[in-house]
Amino acid sequence: MGALERLKTLKANYKLSIIILLEPVLQDPPQIGLADSVKRQLGMDHCYCNMNNKIWILWSNSYEIVIIDDCDQIVSASVRGLNNNELAFLSAVYAKCDSNLRQELWESIESFSSDLNAPWAVLGDFNVIVEADEKKGGRPFNISESFDFLNCMEDSGLQDAGFLGSSYTWCDNRGQNAIWKRLDRVLINAEWTSSFDFTTVNHLPSTGSDHAPLLVNCQKEDGNPIKFFKFLNLWVDHSDFLNVVQQAWEENIYGNPLWILHQKLKRTSKVLSVWSRATFGDIYEEVTKMESKIADLENNLLVDNSPKNGTLLNHANAEYIIALKRRDSLLKQKARIKWLAEGDVNSAFFHNTIKGRRRRLSIHQIKNRDGDWIFGNQDIANAGIQHFQELFSSSEGDPDHPILDLISPIVTNQDNIELNSIPTIQQIKEAVFCFFFCAEERGKEERERERNEGTGVGDKRGTGRSGGGG
């Protein structure tokens, strides 16, 4: 299958609205009108070729794309229509093979990010890997080769969007001595994560090319997610916390022990949630309210520099500090960061960590029993329900597992008979008496050990005195 035929197949199968091609032309000079010909054959409405004809962007009328910057290794554009006509930015990358020549690319990315405060994705062939797991074959990975790229990601506020499928996107196809690398990737900023909760990157099979196509799907989370009870560490610092828990836990509940435990946990979590909303409110919103309140009090103090207004401002500042500590405590817990020093608080870092973790834990697609991929929250949920309904409501008898015959049985038939038999009164009596006898013996040994430790007997680190004189 040729490259163009593969593109037609991918567009039809995945209903592609934006297609980015890297180094699509091998002729030098390129054939005149080739880009327009490819655009028509793929059924796209628009096409843009960058300054050296190495990056092509094709899109349909469902999107409005405006090219902002065109460089040798990167093309940046604004995109409208991805999510309720929200404005986003897209950068297509085709990096040079020489690390020294890639410096210009990293500078371009950092420069573009400096004044950007909107969703932004940078994708393409970066011609560099960031860890040893992204390479197979060839000479060992050297982390120093990735420093410039990693610094660029950090300075630009970009993070890897992750991927599904093969671990590598490029292969030199040299048979048994082949080298595999993950040279192609998608990077996104924090605003992109907020705007497009479900951003998935699939590494498709690299048919007809040495690079694997990347299928990027971006969408907003549909509907309100189910919110489960979460225990907040900041609760325990409040003076009323223990009383609230005690009152909720001590309510009389009747039934078997497991039912009682379940109901007590359920009631306590509900009471804590109500108490938290009444006591703390919206922890994030409280910080915003306090900032507005302090601004008003500062204006009042400028107009009337009275002791009363000064006291009100000082009190508000104290409340603001408490609100900040509560917010940072909550952010730390959500981010699950234990190693950051208490004084080094970076709220943006916490937010990005939380969003990145949520994105990694999200299920974007699953494969059903027929081998078809299922997308979307509701469709994934329906497929899961159907699977377990069929699993637990099957009318078939016990399935035949011939592989179990390979495991030698440890429990004999006689053992089974004894385990299933009802114990006699004498056996119960012996078991109970043995329990108390063993407990008493353990108590004697513990008391003897405590006496020996108190007198120094058997303590090699002591002075050698055994309690006697002389």
FENPEMO-V890147 format. One record per residue. N is the residue number from 0. RES is the residue in one letter. SS is DSSP state (@ for helix, = for strand, . for the rest). D_CENTER is the distance of its C-alpha to the mean C-alpha in whole Angstrom. Layout:
n->[N N]
res->[RES RES]
ss->[SS SS]
d_center->[D_CENTER D_CENTER]
This chain:
n->[0 1 2 3 4 5 6 7 8 9 10 11 12 13 14 15 16 17 18 19 20 21 22 23 24 25 26 27 28 29 30 31 32 33 34 35 36 37 38 39 40 41 42 43 44 45 46 47 48 49 50 51 52 53 54 55 56 57 58 59 60 61 62 63 64 65 66 67 68 69 70 71 72 73 74 75 76 77 78 79 80 81 82 83 84 85 86 87 88 89 90 91 92 93 94 95 96 97 98 99 100 101 102 103 104 105 106 107 108 109 110 111 112 113 114 115 116 117 118 119 120 121 122 123 124 125 126 127 128 129 130 131 132 133 134 135 136 137 138 139 140 141 142 143 144 145 146 147 148 149 150 151 152 153 154 155 156 157 158 159 160 161 162 163 164 165 166 167 168 169 170 171 172 173 174 175 176 177 178 179 180 181 182 183 184 185 186 187 188 189 190 191 192 193 194 195 196 197 198 199 200 201 202 203 204 205 206 207 208 209 210 211 212 213 214 215 216 217 218 219 220 221 222 223 224 225 226 227 228 229 230 231 232 233 234 235 236 237 238 239 240 241 242 243 244 245 246 247 248 249 250 251 252 253 254 255 256 257 258 259 260 261 262 263 264 265 266 267 268 269 270 271 272 273 274 275 276 277 278 279 280 281 282 283 284 285 286 287 288 289 290 291 292 293 294 295 296 297 298 299 300 301 302 303 304 305 306 307 308 309 310 311 312 313 314 315 316 317 318 319 320 321 322 323 324 325 326 327 328 329 330 331 332 333 334 335 336 337 338 339 340 341 342 343 344 345 346 347 348 349 350 351 352 353 354 355 356 357 358 359 360 361 362 363 364 365 366 367 368 369 370 371 372 373 374 375 376 377 378 379 380 381 382 383 384 385 386 387 388 389 390 391 392 393 394 395 396 397 398 399 400 401 402 403 404 405 406 407 408 409 410 411 412 413 414 415 416 417 418 419 420 421 422 423 424 425 426 427 428 429 430 431 432 433 434 435 436 437 438 439 440 441 442 443 444 445 446 447 448 449 450 451 452 453 454 455 456 457 458 459 460 461 462 463 464 465 466 467 468 469]
res->[M G A L E R L K T L K A N Y K L S I I I L L E P V L Q D P P Q I G L A D S V K R Q L G M D H C Y C N M N N K I W I L W S N S Y E I V I I D D C D Q I V S A S V R G L N N N E L A F L S A V Y A K C D S N L R Q E L W E S I E S F S S D L N A P W A V L G D F N V I V E A D E K K G G R P F N I S E S F D F L N C M E D S G L Q D A G F L G S S Y T W C D N R G Q N A I W K R L D R V L I N A E W T S S F D F T T V N H L P S T G S D H A P L L V N C Q K E D G N P I K F F K F L N L W V D H S D F L N V V Q Q A W E E N I Y G N P L W I L H Q K L K R T S K V L S V W S R A T F G D I Y E E V T K M E S K I A D L E N N L L V D N S P K N G T L L N H A N A E Y I I A L K R R D S L L K Q K A R I K W L A E G D V N S A F F H N T I K G R R R R L S I H Q I K N R D G D W I F G N Q D I A N A G I Q H F Q E L F S S S E G D P D H P I L D L I S P I V T N Q D N I E L N S I P T I Q Q I K E A V F C F F F C A E E R G K E E R E R E R N E G T G V G D K R G T G R S G G G G]
ss->[. . @ @ @ @ @ @ @ @ @ @ @ @ . . . = = = = = . . . . . . . . . . . @ @ @ @ @ @ @ @ @ . . . = = = = . . . . . = = = = = . . . . = = = = = = = . . . = = = = = = = . . . . . . = = = = = = = = . . . . . . . . @ @ @ @ @ @ @ @ @ @ @ . . . . . . = = = = = = . . . . . . @ @ @ = = . . . . . . @ @ @ @ @ @ @ @ @ @ @ @ @ @ . = = = . . . = = . . . . = = . . . @ @ @ . . = = . . = = = = = = @ @ @ @ @ @ . . = = = = = = . . . . . . . = . . = = = = = = . . . . . . . . . . . . . @ @ @ @ @ . . . @ @ @ @ @ @ @ @ @ . . . . . . . @ @ @ @ @ @ @ @ @ @ @ @ @ @ @ @ @ @ @ @ @ @ @ . . . @ @ @ @ @ @ @ @ @ @ @ @ @ @ @ @ @ @ @ @ @ . . . @ @ @ @ @ @ @ @ @ @ @ @ @ @ @ @ @ @ @ @ @ @ @ @ @ @ @ @ @ . . . . . . . . . . . @ @ @ @ @ @ @ @ @ @ @ @ @ @ @ . . . = = = . . . . . = = = . @ @ @ @ @ @ @ @ @ @ @ @ @ @ @ @ . . . . . . . . . @ @ @ @ @ . . . . . . @ @ @ @ @ @ @ @ . . . . @ @ @ @ @ @ @ @ @ @ @ @ @ @ @ @ @ @ @ @ @ @ @ @ @ @ @ @ @ @ @ . . . . . . . . . . . . . . .]
d_center->[37 37 35 36 36 33 31 33 32 28 29 31 28 25 27 26 27 26 27 27 29 29 33 34 38 40 43 44 45 43 45 46 44 42 39 41 42 38 37 40 39 35 36 34 36 35 35 34 35 35 37 38 37 34 31 32 30 31 30 32 33 30 29 31 30 32 32 31 32 33 33 34 30 28 29 27 27 27 26 27 26 22 22 25 26 24 25 22 23 22 23 24 25 27 28 31 31 33 31 33 33 30 30 31 28 26 28 28 24 25 28 26 23 26 27 24 22 21 18 18 17 19 20 22 24 23 25 23 21 19 19 21 19 19 23 26 29 31 32 29 26 27 24 27 27 23 24 25 22 19 21 22 18 18 21 20 16 15 11 11 10 10 12 14 17 19 18 21 22 26 28 32 33 36 36 36 35 32 30 26 23 20 22 20 17 15 14 13 14 13 15 14 11 13 16 14 11 11 12 12 14 17 19 22 25 27 30 33 31 30 27 24 24 20 20 17 17 16 16 16 15 18 20 19 16 17 17 17 19 17 20 20 21 23 25 27 29 31 34 34 31 33 36 33 32 35 37 34 34 38 39 41 39 41 40 39 37 34 34 35 32 30 32 32 28 28 30 29 26 27 30 27 25 28 30 26 27 30 30 27 27 24 23 21 24 27 26 27 30 31 31 33 35 36 37 39 41 41 43 45 46 47 50 51 50 51 50 49 46 46 45 43 41 40 39 36 35 35 33 31 30 29 27 25 24 23 21 19 20 17 15 15 14 11 10 12 13 17 18 19 22 23 25 23 21 19 17 16 14 13 12 10 8 7 7 4 2 4 4 3 5 7 10 12 15 17 21 23 27 28 26 25 21 20 18 18 17 20 21 19 20 23 23 21 24 27 25 26 29 31 29 31 34 35 39 39 41 39 38 39 37 40 37 38 41 41 39 43 43 43 44 48 50 51 48 47 50 50 47 47 51 51 52 56 57 58 54 53 55 55 51 51 54 52 49 51 53 50 48 52 52 49 50 53 51 49 52 53 51 50 54 54 51 53 56 55 56 54 52 52 51 54 57 59 61 61 63 66 68 70]
